[in-house]
């Protein structure tokens, strides 16, 4: 029906003047719902998404628009009499419409959309081109931040070519020994003493040069390469932590970032236990850093997995706190030890009253929940002095020290 309607729309006499817009909508993380909770949950979600899309069109009085489901978790919207500017306005409102949670079997879930847009004549002059370009724009959104919309541009083809090259080269990066961990110090604010480090993965490619984690980490998560990469990171970080001890340095906590994909792997906890035993490292010296995205998944599944990790003796931190999830209820449900305030709230905090209020609220809340707080992105003496006066527990950032190879830390 969608293909028939689109074909008829772009072949009509007034299509060139009034424009026809195509939106392809893909649900972020739908696969996790199906894989972890089962198809009953997935099917229920698809029904509710279809209803919400239909209600959105009705409430927005989009009389010349229709919603379709192409298959899986992919929906399309067809807008007649719709300019490029109007299509982007609609997409922006549509993203907001997904801010409200979905209730699946009496449990609350937050699902976000990635939306790709193409408009007749501007992004394609025939059905296949319009569909292909809208699809490309949608995947561009999913590759970058998700929960957003994007109008197709020709530059996207170059983006996906580089992504293809990165995926191909990343598969051999471990064997070629191109990966390295850098370490950024974390200090106790009151004393200035180093009490921990965060391990940060770096990739040095012979031809492509140094590739940013912002490029290759999303590719590794999408392809499943994050599992062998993540195992290498834990092994190397644990080995380095033990090596520093043997060299006579004071024991410091080793922060290791882990993704939702790793947490959902049924072998992850056993692998962590094995790797720590191989390194002969006390588990209490390992701090696993998760992000607020864990709250997008079934709370019981995540809570059970995190409690099992805690039983090993490691600690848990919430990284980039304050940037992702709209509800704070998860803080009482997960066995966290530390909140790491995102750098966006810390930089130039002395001059930003809004950020001062946010940081003060986080510090107060953390104290009541018996959580420590680490401020990320501390870059100036003024930032550091403000945090010290506010009784923040720990800090990291360029004011403290840059990420460096292990040999340069001490």
N, C-alpha and C positions, 0 to 999 in steps of 0.2 A: 504493500500500500504506500509506504514512504517513497519508494522508487517511482511508482506510478505518479504520485502527487508531485514530486520534484520535477519529473520529466515534463509533466503537463504545465507546471508553473513557469519553467524557463523557456518553454516554447510558446507561451502566450504573447500576444501582440504588445502588451504593456510591460513585459518583464524588464526590458532595458531601461524604461523610465522609472518604474516603481521599485525595482530591485527585489531580489529573493535571497534570504539569508538562511544558511544551514548551520546548525549547532550540533556537534557530537559531544555527548556527555558520558564520561566514564567515571564510575564510582571508585574513589581511592580506597585501597585496602579491602576491597570486597572479597578478594581471594582468601584473606586471613579469616574472614567470617565463615566462609564455606569450609575451609580446611580445619579450623580449630573448633567450630561449634556445630558444623553439619549443614546439610542442604536445607533442612527445615527452616533454620534461621535465615539462610541466604534467600530462600524463596519468599519468606515473610518480608524481608527487607526490600526485595524487588517490587512487591505489591505496594508497599508503603511509599517507595520512591515514585512509582508511577502515579499514585494518587496525589502526592505532593506536587509533582510537575503539572498535573492537570489542574490542581487548585491554584497553582501559581499563575497559569495562563488566565484562568477565570478571574482571579482577584486583580490581575494587572490589566484586565479588559483588552487582552490581545486577541481580538476577534478574528484576525487573519493568521493565526498560528495554530499548529497542531503538534502533539507529542506522539512519538512512536518508540517501540523497542525493537532494536535490530537483532539483539541476541545477547546472551550472557548478561553482563551488567552494563551494557552499552545502550543508551537511549539517544534519540535524535529529536531536535525541534526544528520545524520548518516554519519560517516567518515570511509571509507575503507582504508586499508593500513595506519593506523594511530596509532602511539605509544602513550603511556601515556604522555610523554613529549611534543609531537607534539599537542596532544589534549588540553593540558593546554595552550600552546602558542596560539592556535586558539581561545580558550575561552577568553584569555586576550585581543586579538585584537578585538574580537566581542563586549566585554564590551565597548571598546573605540568607536566602530562604532555607539553606541547609544548616544554618547555625543551630536550629532547634533539633533536639535529639530525636532518635527513633526508638520506639519501645518494642523489643523483640522478646517474647515469652517473659514478660514482666521485668526485663532487664533493659537498662538505658545504654544506648550506643550513639556515638557521634560519627557520622559518615559525611565525607566531603566530596564535592565533584571537581573533576578536571574538565574544562570546556574548551573545545576548539571551534573556531568560527571561520566560515568562508562565505563571501557574498558574490552573487552572480555578476559576471563581467570583471569585477575587480580582482577576485581570487580564482577565477575559472569561468570558462565559457561553455562548458558542457558538464553533464551529470558526473562522469567519472572524475574529472579534474576537481570539481567542487567537493566531492566526497573525499578524495585523496588528500586535498589540502586542509580540509577541516580535521581530518584524522591526524595529519602531521602536526597541526597546531595543538590538538589535544594531547598528543604524546610529548610535545615540547613542554606543556604545562606539567605533565606528570614527571618529567625528567628534572624539572627545576624545583618548584615549591609545592605543587599540587594545590588543591583548594583555590583555584583561580581560573581565569579565562584568558584566551589569547587569540587574536586575529592572525591568520596565516600571513607570513612574509617569506620572501624568497631566501632570506638568510638562514631559515630553518633547515634547509637542505644541507648546508655546510655544518650546522650543529650536529645533525644526525650522522654525517660522515665521520666527524671527529669522535663521536660517541662509539661508532662501530670500530674505529681504530683503537680507541682506549680499551674496549672490551677484548679485542683480539690480543693486544699486547699485555693486558693485565693477567691473562691466563698463564703467561709464562714468567711473570715478574718474580714469583717465589723461586722458581728453578734458577733464574738468572741472578738471584740475590741482589735485586734492585731495590728492595724495601729496607727501610731503616726506621728505627724509633728515635724521636727526639723527646727531650724531657723538659717541661717547664716547671720551675719551682713554685711551691705553695708555702707561704709563711704564716706563722701565728702573728696576727696584727699587733698584739700588745707587746711582744718581745722582738719581733723581726726574725725569729729563728725559723729555719727551713724545717717543716714538719711533713712535707709530702711533695710529690711531683705528679704531673699529669703526663702520661705517655701519649705521644702524638705521631701518627703514622705518616711517613714521607716516602714518596716514590721518585727515584731518580732514573730516568730512562736515557739510554745512550743517545738516541736520536731526537726524542721529543722534549728532552730536558726534564726539569722538575715539574711534575704534574700535580696540580692542587688536589687535596682530598675532596674538595667541593665538587670536583669533576669525577674522580674515580670511585669514591665511596658509594654514591647513588647507583652507579653502574654495577658495583659489586653486590649491592643488596638486591637489585633487580634480577641479576643472573644467578644468585646463590653463591657467588664467589666470596661473599662476606664470611661464609662459614670457614673455609680453609684460611682466609686472611685473618679472621678473628682468632682462630686457634694459634696461628703464628705469633700474633701480637701478644696474647696471653703468655705463651711459652717464653718469648723473648723478654717481655717485661718482668716476669717472675725470675728468670735467670739473671737479669741485670740487677734486680733488687737484692738477690742473694749475693751477687758478686760484690756489690757495694759493702754489704755487711762484712764479707770476708776480707775486704781491703781495710777495714777498721773504721769506716764511716758510721755515723750514728744511724740507727734504723729510721727510715722514712716510709710513709705510706705511699704505695704506688697506685695512682689512679689509672684505670683502663676503661675506655669507652666501649660500650656494647650496644648493639642494635636490637630492635624488636625481633628481627629475623633470627638472630642468635638465641634470644630468649624463648622463641617458639620452637626451636629445635629440641627434640626430646632427648638428645644426647648431650645437651649443653652443660648441664650441672655435673654430670659424670666426667665430662672432658675437663672442666675447671678443676675438679678434685684431682684428677690424674695429673694434670700439668703442674699443679702446686706440689704434689708429692714428688714428681720428677725433679723439680727444682729444690726440693727440701726446704721450702719456704713456709714460714708461719702464715696461715691464711689471714690473720688479723692485719697483716701489712698490705693486703690487697683491698682496694676500694673500687668497686664496679660502678661506673657512671651510666645511668640510663637517662632518657629524656622524657618529657611530658607526653610524648606520643604513646607511651604504654597505656595511658588512661583511655585511649581510643579503642582498646580491646577489652574483652571480657575480664571484669575485675577479679573474678574467682581464679581464672586461669593464671593471670599475671601475679596475683597475690600468692597463690600456691608456689609458683616458680620462684618468686623472690624470697619467700620464707625458706624454701629448700636451699637456696644459695646462702642465706644467712646462717643456716644450720651448719654450713661448712666452716664458718668462722670469719668470712669476709664481711666488709661493711658495704653500704649502698648509698650512693649520692644521686640526687636529681639534678642533672645538668641543664644549663640554659633556662633556669627556672623563671617563669613569668612571661614566656613568649608563646606558649603553645595552647594549653588547654584552658577552657573558660571556667571550669568548675574546680574548686579546691578540695572537694570532698575526698578525693583519692589520697590526700596526705594522711588521713587517719586510717586508711585501709592497707597501705603498703609499709613494710618494715624499713623505712628510710633512716639514715643516720645524719645526712647532710643535705642542705639545699645550696646549690651554686647559683647565685643571682646572675642573670645574663648581663653581659657587658653593656648592652644598650641602656641599662638603668644606672650604670656606674660612671661611665665616661662624663667628665665635667659635672659631676653630681653637685659640687659646691655651688654651682651657678644655676642649677635646674631645680626649682622648688617642687615640680611634679615628681621628678625622680626621687627627690629627698623623701617625699611622702610615701612613695611606693616602697623604697628600701626600709624606711622606718616601720612600715606595716609588716614587711616580711620578717624583719628582725624580731619584732614583738610576737608575731605568730609562731615563729620557729622556737622562741624561748618557751612559750607555753606548751609546744609539742615536744619539747626536749630534743630539738634538732640543732646541730651546729650550722653555721652559715659561712660559705666561702664567696667572696666577691670576685667575679671575673672581670678582666679588662681594666685593671687598675694601672693607669698609665702616667699619672702625675703625682707629685708630692702632695698637692692639694687634695686629690682624691683619697690618697692614703691617710692623710691627717683627718679628713672628715670621717672615714670609716673607723678609725681608731677612736675618735670622740664618740661615735655611735655604738661602740662596743661590739663591732663585727668580729667574729672569731678568726677567720682566715682570709687571705687574699692572694690572688695571682694576677699577673699581667706584666706588661713591659717595664713598669716601675720596679717590679720585683725581679724579673729576669726574663730573657727571651727563651723560646724553645731551642735547645742545643743538643748535639750528640752527647752520649753518655760520658765520653772522655773529657768533655768541656764543662760538665756540671760542677765538679768539685775542684 
